[in-house]
Amino acid sequence: MTLKTALAAPFYHSRAQKLGKSELIYYYAFDRRWMDRDKVDLIIHRGLEQHLLGIDDEMYFPLFDLAEVQIPIGYKPSSSIFDPDDPFEQLLDRITSHTHKEPEGIIALMNEVIKDRFDGNLCPEAALVIIAKQHMIDVTDLLKPLQQVILKKE
């Protein structure tokens, strides 16, 4: 899942428009046990850096519509949200910017490709490459890094 989904979760679940840093730390580190305090600082920093979060008087708020983000039941962010050079995230960003679709929609499409066309026998990275090719998006520069990620998983 994407950084946007991970950032939306505490606002969505607390039904708040603004949250302080201590509330974000509590949500991520203690309530959900998704990450430690250092990772919370990193996710906040990445949110500010990518203009997904804003800050006003030490209160953080999303710079996107929370209603547009779907948070699946049992959602837990992957470690890839902390790596800005993750080829999966780069490919997902490339597809979303080219198709003008939300990342959640592309992830849903990726899951359909994996389940319906390959009976669950395809890795997510390969499914994204197929989606990119269907939309005539050049991914040749990401093939080697994606292959390395896949080999690390095995």
C-alpha positions, 0 to 999 in steps of 0.5 A: 500500500501507499504512503498516502494510505498509511498517512490517512489511517490515523485521521480516518480512524480517529475521525479528526481533521488535525492530530498532534505529533504525540497522537500520531506516535500513539496511533502508529507505535502503541495503538496499532504497533505498526512502527517505532517512534523513529519510523513515525518521525520518518513517515511524518517527514515523508508526508510533509516532503511529498505534500501529503501532510500539512502542519499548522501550530504543531498540528498535522492535517492531510492535504488530500481528501480522506474520503478518497482513500480506502483503508482495507480491513486489517491494513498494515503498511509495508516497509516500502513506504519508508524507502523513497527509492523503492522501485515498486513505489516508483512504478506505482507513482508512474502508473498513477501519474500517467493514468490519473487514477488513485494509487488505491485503484491501481493496487485494486487492479493489480490484485485483480490481475494477480487473482483473476488472470494468474490464480494468485501465482504472480508477484505484485511487482510483475502485475504492476509491470503488466498494468504499465505495459497495458497503458503503454508506459515505459518501465525498462529503467525499473525492470532491473531494480524490480527484479532485485526486489523480487529476488530479495523476497525469495 
